[in-house]
Each structure stands twice: as C-alpha cells, then as structure tokens.
Amino acid sequence: MRKATLLEVANWHLSKAKEYHVLAKHQASRMGDNTRVADAKAHAMVHEQSARYVSRLISPESREATSTLCHASSIPQNNPLTLPQIAHIAGVSSDSQRDMEVYLRTGVSVTIFRQDDCGRGAMPYCISVDNDPAFWIDCKETAEIARDYAILLGLRVTRVQL
C-alpha cells in the first residue's frame, strides 16, 4: 500500500472541511437544525486545524516533491505520524503541539486515572504521560474510552487507576 504524502493529507483535510461547510449551509437552509449545523461546523473546524498542522510539517522542498510521509524532512523515517495522531495534535493548544508530537511519535507510556483538577465540566478520566505526569494527553468520559484512545494514538498504557 502506498503511503500518502503530507501534501495529500493536508489536501484531504481541506476537502473534508469544505464538505462539512457545505453540509452546514445545506442543513441550515433546509432544516434549520442548529444542533446538526453546529456539529458540521465543528467537524469542519477540526479538519481545518488538521490541515494547518500538516501544512506546518511540510518543508518548501517537500511541497514540490512528492516524497512520502515517512521521508518528509521534518518526520523521522522510522516513525511517521498516523492520521489520528495528526488530528489529535491539531486539536491541542499551539503551545503544547510540539511536546504532544514528541510524545505521540515516541509512543510514551501513559497512565489512565480519574482526575478532579478541572471541575465538573471536564471529562473525568485523564491520559497522563508517566515520565511527565503534569502533561495530559487528553481526558475522556470513561477509563475504557481513555485506554482505547491512548492505544489508537500509539501510546503504551501502563496503568489504569479507577
């Protein structure tokens, strides 16, 4: 199977963002369903953020050449990012993106635990980096979802504390 180039990944995210914008407009004009419109706009925003993040990974040389994902100048040849990892990195704050990228690329060990630092509005189960417990990858509704998400991101779950 051929690996996608970074430019192809960025273009795919842009095309998906456009599709969701069209869907949002269609639903707003046809049904007036604000929940579906908001969902479509949220999906469009995630794809736009992913496209922007991938675009930052592309060097000027690799924009012109069609080198594969694992041969792009900013990506180690032995450990390319997966689409779920790219999407996750795009969704975090810009000041955390570089650290997040390093942690996801290296597949760090993580612990899932029930957090109470962020108040009632936050998801209760945190995915925390073992060697940097202050750095949280994400929070999810259940320990099982958190574990599955960590595995999807290529992380090694060492403990689940309920």
N, C-alpha and C positions, 0 to 999 in steps of 0.2 A: 504494500500500500504506500502511495506517495504521501509525504508529509507536506502540509500547507506552508507556504511562505508567510512571513509576518505580514506582508502587504495583503495577501489573500485573506488572512484572519481579520485584519483591520477593515478591509472592504466588506467582508461578510457581516461584521458587526454594524457597519454603516447601513448596509442594505436592510438588515433586520430592524434597525432603528427607524428607517424610512417606512417600512411596512407597518410598524406599530403606530407611527404618527398618522398614517393613512387610516388605519383601523380606528384610532381615537376620533378622528374627524368624522368618519362614517358613523360610528356609534353615537356621537354627539348630535349629528344632524338627523339620524334616523330614529333613534330610540330615546335620546335624552337621558340614558342611564349613566349617572355620574360615577357610580362605582366602577363600571366597565371602562369608562373613559379614563378614570384615574389609574386603573390597572394598566391599560395600554400605554398611557404616558409614562408610567413608572418603568415598564419594560423598555420603552424607547430610550429612557434616560440611562438605564443600565447598559444597553448596547452602545450608546454614545460614549459613556465613560470607558467602556472596554476598548472601543476603537481608539479613543485618545491615548489610553495607556499603551496599547500595542504600537501606536504611531511613535510614541516616545522611545520605544525599543529599537525602532528601525533607524539605522545609520543612513546617511545620504547614499553611500555606496550600495547598501543592500536594497534601497528603494529602486535603484536602477537594475541591479542584478536580481535574478530570481533564485537566490540562494535559499535553501530550505531552512525551516525553523531552527534546527539544531546547528546550522552553520552561520547564522546571523552574528555579526560582530559582537553584540552585547550579550549573547547567550552562550554559556559553556556548552561545548559539543556533547558532553555526556549527560546533560540534564536539562532538556528543553521544558518550558512551562506547558502545562496542559490548558485546554480551554477553560475548565472550571477554575484553575488557579489564576488565569489571566482575568477572568470575570471577578473573582474574589478580590484580587489586588486593586482592580479598578473601583471597587466599591468602598475601599477604606480611605481615610483622610490622606491627603498628599504627603504629609509629614511622616506617615507610617508606611508608605508604599515600599520604600527601599528595604526596610527591615523585613516587612512581610514577604517581599520577593525572595530575600535570602533564606528566610525560614521555610518557605514553600519549596524552593529549589533543593534545599538540603534534606527535606523530609524529616524535620526535627521531631524529637519525642515530645509528646504533649500529655497533659492530664486533664480529664474532664471533672469538674467539680461544681457544686451548687454555690452560686455567688449571691451575695446580698449587698454588695457595694453600690449598685446602680439604682436601687429603689424598685418600687413595684412595677413600673412600666417596662423594665428590661427583661429580656429572656433570662430564665434562672440558671441555665447550665452553661458554664464557661469552658472554652477550649484554651488552655494556658500552656505556654512554652515551658518545658521542665527546667531548662537552664536559665530562663529569664521569666519567672512567674508573674512579674508585673506586666508582661506583654501578653495580651489576649488576642488570639486569632479571631474568635467570634463567640457569640452566645446563641444558644438555641433553646427551644421550648422543653425538650426532654433530653436526658442523658443519652438515650439511644440515638436520637437525631443528631446530637452533637458528635457522638462517636462515628456515626456513618458519614457525616460531613467531613470530619477530620480525615477519615480514610479516603474519601473522594478527593481531598486536597493532597493526598500523598503523604500525610503525616503519620507518625507511629504513635498509637495510643498506648501509653504505658500503664495508666491507672484510670479507673472511673470511680469517683467518690460520690456516693449518693447521699 
